[in-house]
Amino acid sequence: MKRLLLPLLAALAFSIPIKAQDLEIHKHNLNHKGFLHGGLLMICLANAKGYLDQDETSDMLNRALNGFDELYKGNKEERLREAVDISNPIFDALPKCLEAYKK
């Protein structure tokens, strides 16, 4: 019982308060990261299956990433890191999509 109670009391005593505004910003950004991930994945899959050519893919990728840039709440460094973390696994799995993005 002491093994469970002492860590719990320590955690409560040293917990860091979280502002409601920070939580709202986190939820807002989490939604937009999900939209970006889903959008990039659908665009790249459509390109891989031949439904989109390279120019269409490039245009759609740029629109998705620009929309994320406009809606993300945070500094530029955080926004870029999040976009890279989201896009790299997709571009690694579907390299033809990365070629379209670099166009």
C-alpha positions in Angstrom: 0.0 0.0 0.0 2.8 2.4 0.9 4.4 1.7 -2.5 1.4 3.0 -4.3 0.5 5.8 -2.0 3.9 7.6 -1.7 4.4 7.9 -5.5 0.8 9.1 -5.9 1.3 11.8 -3.2 4.6 12.9 -4.7 3.0 13.2 -8.1 0.2 15.3 -6.8 2.6 17.5 -4.8 4.9 18.2 -7.7 2.4 18.3 -10.5 2.6 21.2 -12.9 -0.6 23.2 -13.4 -1.9 23.4 -16.9 -3.7 26.4 -18.2 -7.0 25.8 -19.9 -5.8 28.0 -22.8 -2.8 25.8 -23.3 -5.0 22.8 -23.4 -7.3 24.4 -26.0 -4.3 25.3 -28.2 -3.0 21.7 -27.9 -6.4 20.3 -28.9 -6.6 22.8 -31.8 -3.2 21.8 -33.1 -3.9 18.1 -32.6 -6.9 18.4 -34.9 -4.9 20.1 -37.5 -2.1 17.6 -37.3 -4.7 14.9 -37.9 -6.2 16.7 -40.9 -2.7 17.2 -42.4 -1.8 13.6 -41.9 -5.0 12.3 -43.5 -4.8 14.8 -46.3 -1.2 14.1 -47.2 -1.8 10.3 -47.0 -4.9 10.5 -49.3 -3.1 12.8 -51.8 0.0 10.5 -51.9 -2.1 7.4 -52.3 -4.1 8.9 -55.1 -0.8 9.8 -56.8 0.6 6.3 -56.3 -2.6 4.8 -57.8 -2.4 7.1 -60.8 -5.5 9.2 -60.0 -3.4 12.4 -59.7 -0.5 13.4 -61.9 2.6 15.0 -60.5 1.4 18.6 -61.1 -1.9 18.0 -59.4 -0.2 16.2 -56.5 2.3 19.0 -56.1 -0.5 21.6 -56.1 -2.6 19.7 -53.5 0.4 19.0 -51.3 1.3 22.7 -51.2 -2.3 23.6 -50.4 -2.5 21.1 -47.5 0.8 22.3 -46.1 0.0 26.0 -46.5 -3.3 25.4 -44.8 -1.6 23.7 -41.9 0.9 26.6 -41.6 -2.0 29.1 -41.5 -4.0 27.3 -38.9 -1.3 25.9 -36.5 -1.0 27.8 -33.3 2.5 28.1 -32.2 5.9 29.4 -33.3 7.4 28.7 -36.7 10.0 26.2 -35.4 7.3 24.0 -33.7 5.1 24.2 -36.8 7.9 23.1 -39.2 8.9 20.3 -36.9 5.3 19.0 -36.7 4.9 19.2 -40.5 8.2 17.3 -41.0 7.3 14.7 -38.4 3.9 14.1 -40.1 5.1 14.2 -43.7 8.4 12.2 -43.6 6.8 8.8 -42.9 4.4 9.3 -45.7 7.1 10.5 -48.1 9.3 7.6 -47.1 6.6 5.1 -47.9 5.5 6.8 -51.1 8.6 8.4 -52.7 6.8 9.4 -55.9 4.8 11.8 -53.8 8.0 13.5 -52.4 9.2 14.0 -56.0 5.9 15.8 -56.7 6.3 18.0 -53.6 9.9 19.0 -54.6 8.6 20.2 -58.0 
